[in-house]
Amino acid sequence: MSVVEVFSPVEAVVFDVGRVLVQWDMRRLFARLIAEPERLDWFMANVVTEAWHFEHDAGRDLGEMVAARKAEFPGHDDLLDAYATRFGETIPGNVPGSHEIVRELAARSVPLFAITNFASVFWRDYRAGEPLFDLFGDIVVSGDEKIAKPDARIFDLAARRFGHAPEAMLFIDDSAANIDGARALGWQVHHFRDARTLRSDLSARGLLG
């Protein structure tokens, strides 16, 4: 006998942005600037790492952190300047199928929100050229709040701003740590792998036809 999963009602859908709605790969930028594969590997593992970038997502001042990195790793000034000025090149395009899902949910009048780990300056530049986010009722940006996922405070802030109880919202993120953090606070969750799997989940919940 098959088991039919029963879902709690969902009043609103909350998206992560990077690697859920848009592709993101810092290596893409620096591969254009560093020709030698071994040097590129070293640079990405030691200088412009995702852990270091996360500090900017969490609200650390861009100028301060780049200056400190230049002092720590002399001889890489041009590359660190590229991080500060060419961040748009780390976003090669949209995650296939995800934008279509957002538009379909909006067409069905499903309230849409987002919580993103995104530095303030980088977010403003990116958001200005992406009309998809006009469909969202509100977006909590870590760099603005100086709190980043999976910190419980950003989820609590989002719930207050979005106006729905955590258990009435479906949170979608590619990060297991972020999914675990939201689940622990009572949110319904979807660990994002690809748009096809997300579409299937949303359809099972009655949010898509």
N, C-alpha and C positions, 0 to 999 in steps of 0.2 A: 504494500500500500504506500503510495507516495505521500509525503508530508508537505503540506502547503504552508509556507511561511506567512505569518500574520504580522503586518506592519502597523505601527501606531500612525495616526493621521499626521500629515506634514502640512503645516501652515505656510512655511517659507523655506526656500532653498538658499544655502549660503555656500558660495564658491571660494576656494583658494584661487589665486591668479597664476603664478609661475608654475609651469609644468602641468597645469590643469586646463587653463584657457590659452596660455601662450607658452611657446617653447622658450627655454632659457639655457644658455650654455656659455659660460665665461671663456672657455677654451677657444670658442669660435673667434673671438676678437683677437686673442693673443697669438693664435696660429697664423694670423695675417702679419704679425709683427716679429715673430721669432721663427726663423727658418729651420733651425736645428731641432729635430724631435727630442733629443735628450735634454737640451736646454729648456725647451718648452715644458717638458714633463717636470723638470726641477722647479721651474718658475711657478707652475700651477700648484705644486705640492708644498712650496715653501713661502712664496711671496704673496701672490693674489690667490689665496685659498678661499673656499666657501666659508670656513669658520671666521676668517678675517672679514670677509664681506658681510657676514651676519651681524657684526658689530655695527655696521652702517645701517642695516635694516632695523636694528634695535634702537637707533637714534643717535649713535656717536657721530660727531661732526665730521663731514667729509674732509675738509681742509686739514683738520687736526690729525686724523688717522692717516691720511696720505703723507703728510709731513713726517710723522713718526715712522712710517714704513720706509720712507726714503733714508732716514737716518739709520734705521736698522739694516737696510739692504742697499748700501751705496752702489752707484753705478746703474740703477734701474729707474732713474727719474723719469725718462721719457715713457716707459711702460706704465708706471704708476700714474702719470698724467693721463695716459690713454684710458685707464680705468675710470678716472674722474670725468673725462670729457666725451668718451665714446661708448658709454654703457649701452646705448641703443643697439650697438652691433652685437651684443650678447643675446639679443632677442631675434632669432631668424624668421619667426613667423608664428602662426597660430597652431595650437594643438589640433590635429585633424578631427573634425566632427564636433568639437566642443562648442564652438560659437553657434552652430546650428541648433544645438540643444538649448542654449540660453534663449535664442530667439523663439523657439517653439514654446518654452515655458512662459516667456513673456506674453506670447500670443494667447496663451490659456489663462492669463491674468494671475499666474503664480508669483507671489512676492519674491523678489530676488535681492540678495545682499552678497557682500564679499568681505573676507578677512584676509589680508595679504601681508606677508613679510616683504616689505618694499621700502627702500630708502625714500625719504620725502622728495628730494630733488629729482631722483631718477623717476619716481612715480609721476610727478607733475609733467615731466617731459614726455613720458610714455602715454599717460592718460590723455594729453592734449590731442593726440593723433588717433585715438581709438574710440569711436562712437558707440561701440558695444556697451560700454559702461553707462551710457545714458539710460539703459534699461534697468539699472540697479537703483534700489531705493536708498541705499547707503553703503559706503565702503569704509571699513576700518583699516587704516594703513599703519603698520607698525612704526615706521619712521616718524610719523606725526605724533603718535601716542607715546613713543619711547618705551614700548612694551612689544615683545615679539612672541609669536607662537613658539613653543607650546605653553607659555606662561598662562596660568589660569586667569590672570587679571585681564588679558586681552579678550578672552571668551566671555567673561562676566561683563566687560564694557560693551562688547558687541550685543549681547543679549539685551542690555538696557537700551541701547540705541536703536536696535531693530524692532523692539516692542513685542517680541514673541518669547515665550518660555523656551529654554533650551530643548526640552523634550518634544517641542512642537516644530523644531527646525531640523533640517537635514544638512549636515556639514560635509563638504566634499573637499578632500585634500590628498595630495600624493605622498605626504610624509606620514610614516607610521607613528612617529612621536606626536605629531599634531593630532592625528586621529585618536590616539590613546588619550591625549590630554582632553580633547573635547568629549569623548565617551565618558571619561571619569566624572565630568560635570553634568552628565545627563543628556547630552546632545545625541540625536540620531546621527549616524555617520556612514559615509561611503568612502572607502580607501580607493582612490582613483588609480586605475591602470590604463584605461583607454576609453574613448567615447562610446564604443560599442557596448562595453560592459556597463558603463554608467547609464546609457539609454535603457538597457534591459532592467536595471534596478529601478529607475524612475517610472518605467512602464508598469512594473510589478506593484509599485506603490500608488498607481493610479494618477500619476502626475503628467504622464505623456500617453498619447493614444497608441 
